[in-house]
Amino acid sequence: MKEATWRHADVFPIIEHIIKQRRRWMLSYEIGNALLADREARPLIKHAAKLQGNPAWWVACNMVAWYSKRVVEGTWRCSFLRKRVKRLTRDNHMPQWAYKA
């Protein structure tokens, strides 16, 4: 098993802060983009990207995917509105979650 390159407890509160700031429905990829731009999250993302050998944008989106997974499982408490949406991509119609404070 690989060692974790980032901790949920470090990143999930930043994700929640981003959602609270926007006060509108945010798709997962929008949260990932905002995470990349966040001053506190950026060093965590860059460090994890270096250790993983993945692009920073991929790591940020993966962090948001883990957040969604933990919320859906009930292992991370979420106080936001959530809805499942279809996001059209050139490759497929991939459903994802949207969040709103």
N, C-alpha and C positions, 0 to 999 in steps of 0.2 A: 504494500500500500504506500502511495506517495505521501510525503509530508505536506501539510497544508501550507500554502504560500500567502494566505491572508486569513483573518478571523472574522466570522460573522458579526461578533460583538463590536468590532471596530468599524465595519462598513455599513451595517444595517441602520444604525442611527443616522448616518449621513444620508442614506437613501430616504429615510423618513423625513428628514429636515428638508430635503429637496422637494418632496411631494407637498409638504405643508406650505412651503414658500410659493409654489406655483398656483395653488387654489383653482385648478382646473383639471380635467381628465388628462392624465399623462400616460402614454404608451410606454412599454418597457424600453424600447430603443431611445425614447426621449429622455427617460430617466438615466439610461446609460450615458448618453451624450452630456447631460448635466453633471453626472458623476465625474466624467473626464475633465470637465471644466472646473470642478470644485477644488479649491485650494487645499482642503484637508484630505480629500480622497486621492488627489493626483499622485502624491508620493507613494501611497499604498498600492495604487494601480501600477505605477512604474516598477516598483519593487517586485510585485507578483509577476508582472509581464517578463521581467528579466529572469526570474527563477524558472518560470514556465516555458520561456522561449516563444511566447505568444504575443501578438500585437496588443497594445494598450487598449484599443477599442474593443477587442475580443474579451479581454479580462473584465472590463467595465460591464459589458453586456452579460457576461457570465455571472458577475456579482449580483446583478439585478435578477437573473434567472434563479439563482440560489435563494434570493430574498422571496421571490414568488413561490418557489417550491416549499420553503419553510412555512410561509403563511398558509398555503393551501393544506399542508400537512397538519397545521395547528401547532407546530413546534416553535413558532415565533408569532407573538400576538400583534395583530395589526388593527389599528383603530380607524382605518380609512375605508371609504367606499371602494368596492372593487367590481369590475365587470370584465367579462371575457369578450374580446373583440377579434374580428378578423382584420389582419393587416395585409394588404395586397403587396406582394413583392414580385419581382420579375421571375423568380423561381417557382413560387407556389403561393397558396393562400394559407399563411401560417397563423393560427389563432394565438393570441397572447392576452395577457392581462393589462388592464388600464387601472390606474389608481387616482383617487381624488381625496383631498383633505376635507 
